[in-house]
C-alpha cells in the first residue's frame, strides 16, 4: 500500500498522506508537507473512510454550488479545508500541528489543485485508505 501525493499547480508545495499503519480502517498515518517549508506529523483517525469520502466529495462537488468542504483527523493533527472557484481550481488549505511534542507547533499553507486531478486523487485515496464512509 502506498501513499496519496498531491502537488500544488501554483508553487512547490506538495502533500503526502499515508500509508496508514492500521489495517482495520483506523490507526496512525504519516502526513508530510514539502515546499519552502517542510513539516511532518503522525495523525490518528478512527475511520479512514471519512478521509476517502472527503476526496470523493471533492471530485463530485467541485463544479456545484458548495461553498467549501472540510476534513480533520481525530485530534486535528491534520485539517484539510477546500474552497472552489468557478474556473475549476480547488484551494486546499492544509494545517498540520503537533500538540503532542514538548513544544507545540503549527504549519499552514494552501495547495492549488485543478478539478481535472480530483477523480484520480479520489481513486488513490480509496486505494490507500479504503472504502469511503457511507
DASUL-V467100 format. One record per helix or strand. SS is the DSSP state (2 for helix, 1 for strand). FROM is the first residue (numbers start at 0). LEN is the number of residues. If there is no record, write none. Layout:
ss->(SS:SS)
from->(FROM:FROM)
len->(LEN:LEN)
//
This chain:
ss->(1:1:1:1:2:1:1:1:1:2)
from->(3:13:26:38:47:67:77:88:104:114)
len->(4:7:8:7:14:5:7:10:10:15)
//
